[in-house]
Amino acid sequence: MPLPESQAVLLVVSQLGRLVRPSLLTAALLLLLRRYTAVHPPTWAVPGLALAVLPVYYAVRIRFASWHIQRRAARLGAALPPRLEGRKFGNWDILQSLTESFETDYLSETLFGYMHTIGHSFELYILWDRAYVTDDANVVKAMLATDFNTWVKGDRFDGCVRSVLGTGVFNSDGDMWKFHRSMTRPFFTRERISHFELFNRHADDAMSKMRARLAAGYAVDFQDLVSRFTLDSATEFLFDACVHSLANVLPYPHDAPAALRANVSRAASEDFARAFAAAQEAVNFRVRMGNIWPYFELLGSKTQAHMRVVDAFLDPILKAAVEKARVEKTMPSQQSKEEIGEDETLLDHLVKYTSDPTVLHDEVLNIMIAGRDTTAGTLTMAVYFLSQHPDVLRRLREEILSKVGPERRPTYNDIREMKFLRAFINETLRLLPAVPWNVRYPVKDTLIPSSDPEKPWFIPARASVSYSVHCMHRRKDYWGPDADAFDPDRFLDARLHTYLTPNPFIFLPFNAGPRICLGQQFAYNEMSFFLVRLLQAFDAVALAPAAHPPADRVPPAWRGAPGRKGVERMWPKAHLTLYSKGGLWVRMTEAQNA
Ligand code: HEM
C-alpha cells in the first residue's frame, strides 16, 4: 500500500524549495550580473537582496491572488463569502483557537460560535490558505446532490487518508469511485442486511457479558462493549472471520481496585481496534491541518505503526479468503458476480472481482471504517440519551414489549413498524451524528448559494469546503426554537411537517446524493436490533460518573453554558467518527420480565 506520509519529508523539502525559489532566482541573477556584466553589486548584496526579495514577492503574490479571485468571482456575477478575520499575522490566532478548542472544548463549539457571528458559510484564511466552512443546507445540497459532479473528495483528502484507507469507495473519485461502489453495492441487498441471526448471537454475547459485570458490582463501559459487538459482527459479516472480541475480559472502571484493572490482558483483537482508532485519529488531525500536515510528521509517520498492527491482523484473513476463492473457482457451481450467495461475505463477494490483495485490503478497511465505528458510536450516543431521558426509555420499552414481547428476537418487519424506535435513532443522529464533519473540493471555480439569491458566493477551484451536519442539525432556524433539546417526537409530530418534510437536506446523518451511505439500511437494522435486545433485557440506565477516567470527565465549567454544552454529561469527540471521551460508563437494571 502506498504510504504518502513516508514522503512527507520530500514533500516538505519540495514545498520549502518552492518557498525560497524567489531568493534562489534573485541570488542567481545577481551572481550572473557580477560575472557577465559591468554591474558589480557588492558581495553582501547577494544574500541581502535574495532575502529581502522574499517578503516583497509574497506580499505581491498574496495581493495578486486576492485580486485574481475577486475578478473571477465578479466575472461569474458572484460575491466572496465573508472572511473570518483574526488579530495575529496570518490569522495564526484563529488556527491556535481552533486547535485548542478541538482538544479542550465541546464539539464544534468554536466554529458554531463563528457561524453565529459571521454567518453560515465563511472563509477561513489561515497562513494565506483559503478554506471554507458551512452548515448551510442549501450549500450542502448543492455539494452532495444538485452539483455533485463539481465536488470531489479530491487528492488533498486522499493524501491525508491514503496511508490508512488505501484506495477504496470512501476516498476515491470519478471512475475509480464508481468501480468501488458498484463492486460493493450488490452486497447491501435487503436479504443480506436483514440477516439477524448474526446480530443476535453477538448481541446475546454482549448482554451476558454486561450482566455478569454488573452483577459483580461494577459499571460497564458501554462504548467499549458495543464497539466489540460491532467489531465481531463486522468481521463475521464482512469476511466470516469473527475476532470474538466479546470473549475477552471487559475493562474495569476507574473506581475498581487497581489490581483488577491491571490484570486485564489485551487480546490481539483489542490491539487491532485500538490501532485502528489511533490511525483514524492521526488522519483526522491531518484533515484538520490541511496542506501543512506533513510538517507535523517530519520525524515520522503518525499512522504507520498503527497500520502495521491493523495489517498484521487483517492480512491472514485476506489471504485465507483469496485461497478459498481460488479453490472454489475450480468448482462448477461458481456463481455470477452479481449473484450473492446466502452465506456469502463481502470478502467472498469481492474476490469474485479481484484477487489483488491491495484492492481487497483497502476495500475491506473502507467498509470497516464506514460501517463499524459509525454504528458503535451511534449506539453509544443512543444509550447516553437513554441515561438522560428515562421517559424516552420507558416509551421505547413499551413499544418493544408491545410489538416484540420480552424475549422474542425482532424480525425485519417488527423493526420497520417500530416508529418510535426509528424516531429515537434519528434524534440521536441529529444531535450527535456519527460523522459530524466532512469535506469536499470543487474541481473548478464554482458558485454556492449565499444569503442573497441574486448574488451567489464564489469558491475557487480546489479549495476545501468543510461542511458540518453536526452544526446544521442544531440550527434553530431549521429545527425550531427547541433544536437543542433531545426529543424524538420531533420526527413524529407536527414539527416533522413544519421543518424536515419541506427541507429534507437539513437532516443528513448518512449524507445524500450519489454518495449516500451504502450501509444506511444495514445500520438502522443493526442498531434497532441491538436496542431491542438491550431494552428487552434492561429497564433502566444510569451514567456512572465515578467509574469514568477523571481526565475524560466533562469539565465542571461547562455546566450551565448555553446550548447542549451546558447539559451534556459526556464529552463527545470526533476522529473521523464520533465517540465519547473516556468511554460511556453505565449501570443498568435488569428488567423483571427478561
Ligand atoms: C450509524 C451508522 C452510519 C452512519 C451515520 C453512516 C454515515 C455515512 C456517511 C455520512 C457517509 C458519507 C461519507 C462521505 O461521503 O464522505 C457514509 C458513506 C458510506 N457508508 Fe455509512 N454510515 C453508517 C453505517 C454504515 C454501515 C453499517 C456501512 C456498511 C456496512 C456503511 C457503508 C458506507 C459506505 C460504503 C460509504 C461510502 C459511500 C460512497 O462514498 O459512495 N455505513 N456513511
Residues whose N, C-alpha, C, O or C-beta is under 5 A from the ligand:
A	BS01	HEM	V169 F170 R181 I367 A370 G371 T374 T375 T378 A434 V435 N438 P509 F510 N511 P514 R515 I516 C517 L518 G519 Q520 F522 A523
